[in-house]
C-alpha cells in the first residue's frame, strides 16, 4: 500500500504549492502556473466524434484552489458545426449523438464513484 500522492506546482503568485494528487491525474506542466487558482488536475480525454462534424470531448478535472473551488467534475466540450445532411447523413449524425449521450452517462456514473471516494 502506498501513501497519498502529492505534487508541488510552482506558481508566480504563491510560489511552490503542494497539493494532494488524485490517482487519475495525468500530471502537471513543468512551467509555473500563473496563479495558485490555476492549479488543477486533469484526467484522460474522452472523444466521440463523427467525421469531424460532431465532436464531444470530456475530461475529469479538479480545481482545488480556484476562486470558486471545483471538486472532481467532468469538463465537456461539444462542437457541432453547421452542416447540410441528406437522410443517411442525418441517421449517421443521430447515431453518433446517441453514442455521445451514452458516453456522458458513463462519465456521470464514474464521476459519482470518484466523488464517493472510489477510483476513476
Buried (B, 14 or more C-beta within 10 A) or exposed (E): EEEEEEBEBBBEEBEEBEBEBBEBBEEBEEEBBEBBBBBBBBBEEBEBBBEEBBBBBBBBBBBBBBEEEBEBBBBBEEEBEEEEEEEEBEEBBEEBBEBBEEBBEEBEEBBEEBEEEEEB
